[in-house]
């Protein structure tokens, strides 16, 4: 019986360790969510953040972008030092565009990070945070910055 209980508890720990992580915020009827499929990554393994914005209101929601950039992602150490930013080496068209999302409509993005820093060097193993930012303005919100997703790069 004790062996069975240890096995079951061990299985629960494995399931919990492999479960996805997510954070969300709601602004003006728009629910923005960022997620990671797991909390731990092997050294060199791509860390892919999914970012989704969904109109959860019962009416259309207008989202205004001030450039061709729709989102950003910052990878930082827990103390706040940024090691990588998705938009760092990119240029975006400067145009104002408004999208109208009907109830239930969604915008989805996947943002991969290859565990390198601004200079293209592999980062050290350890704890990191991914901070996703949705750059569509809704009502008074100019952008929607999500709470950090904590994850670890193992040795």
Secondary structure, DSSP 8 states (H G I E B T S, - for coil): -HHHHHHHHHHHHHHHHHS-EEEEEEETTEEEEEEES-SEE-TT--EEEEEEEEE-SSS-EEEEESSS--EEEEEE-TTS-EEEETTTT-------EEEEE-TT-EEEEEEEE-SB-TTS-B--SEEEEEEEEE--BBTTBS-EE---EEEEE--
